[in-house]
Amino acid sequence: MFTSTYECKVDDKGRLTLPGKLKTELMPVLPQGFILKRSVFSPCLELWPRQEWDKKLAKINELTRFTRKNAKVVRSFLAGVKTIELDASGRLNIPNDLLEFAGIDKNVVVASQISIIEIWDKEKYEREVEVENNEEYAEMVEQVLGGLETEQK
């Protein structure tokens, strides 16, 4: 489980050097590699440890492909998916099409999302996490996370 956020840079060749602490967190999943894909809901990239990706694919594979809706969702979900490994220097090479999708130029935020990692253009990330209306945010947290305590009892 990943829980930290880091600011990093992508070089001119699209290589992202991961911070040492994040590399340490990734050590258990490093040998299996990663999947890098477009986010469904946000203009960012998602870095999936291979084991997490395989679990998600197994669920998706249960969908029948004989409905247009399911076929389109599967096709769109898998669009732009790339298998990624860290190079000898501990860098991720982000393909140009994915850099373009996320609008990543130089400054990025690598944000943990528990079982996956998001890679954002820094300015877009800052806009995404900005809480303009604290009351509205508090209501969303209550709606989404408020029921969790009853599940754990």
Buried (B, 14 or more C-beta within 10 A) or exposed (E): EBEEBBEBEBEEEBBBBBBEEBEEBBEEBBEEBBBBBBBEEBBBBBBBBBEBBEEBBEEEEEEEEEEEEBEEBBEEBEEBBBEBEBEEEBBBBBBEEBBEBBEBEEBBBBBBBEBBBBBBBBEBBEEBEEEEEEEEEEEEEEEEEEEEEEEEE
